[in-house]
Amino acid sequence: MIQERFDEMIALLRSYEESFPLVYELLNICNSSVLIFSYFQKPSASSQKQRVVESFEIRSIKRRLENDQSITAALLDQLRQTDHDHICVSIFQTGRGVFTIFTDFERTEIIGAIYSNVELKEPPLYSHLFLNGRLLSRER
């Protein structure tokens, strides 16, 4: 199931490659290196649109204070304007940085995407290790 979710995300990323330029770099990394993949499995209280928007608004203020402009006003607008009640947040932690992809839970639409070269202090809960696009380990 985890490999299937990863493969679904990669297929979705490929279909949006032209709309989100940072996706091209992520796709190259996914097929040629080790990365940690984390995602919401199903809609929950923490994935409600308003909670996701508020969380990233707070993060954007904090990051601006740290001189990190990765969370833009355009991204926040995309999150606010989506018609979806829940937003799936998928995180790809790579050796080159962290890619955060916002989608619907059916994984048919990318709502937004951001990149940060600031490494996460620790992998998110329910993280999975992948090598060259293949699952190496189960959740931690």
Secondary structure by P-SEA (a helix, b strand, c coil): caaaaaaaaaaaaaaacccccaaaaaaaaaacbbbbbbbcccccccccaaaaaaaaaaaaaaaaaaccccccaaaaaaaaaccccbbbbbbbbcccbbbbbbbccccccccbbbbbcccccccccbbbbbcccccccccc
